[in-house]
Amino acid sequence: MMGKINWKQKLTSRKFWAAVTGFVTAILMVFKVDEMTIEQVIAIISASSVLIAYIIGEGLVDAARVQTQDNSTDQD
C-alpha cells in the first residue's frame, strides 16, 4: 500500500523538476515542436520551479518562526 505523497517535499526537489523538464521536453520533441518553443517552455518550467520552491521554503520558515514564538510564549 502506498502512503500519502509529500507534495511540499516533491515541489522543492530539484530531482522532481529535472524529471518534469525531461518529460515535457520528450513530449514536445515527439510532437515535433520547434526548438525555440521547447526552450521557452523549459525556461518557464525552470522559473516556475524556482518560484514554487522559494514560496514553499519561505512558508516553512515562517511556520517554524511562529511555532518558536508560540513555544516561548507558553513558557513565560
C-alpha angles and dihedrals in degrees: 000000000000122000128225117291114248098224094182090059094043095048092051094046118108089204090057093051092045088054092048091049092049093048094048092046091052092048092049091049092051089055090049095241111175119262096246092055091048090052091050093049091049090049090053092049091048094048091046092050092053091049094047092048091049093049093048092044093051090047091054091048091050092048091051090049092052091047091051092049091048091050093049091048091051091054095053 
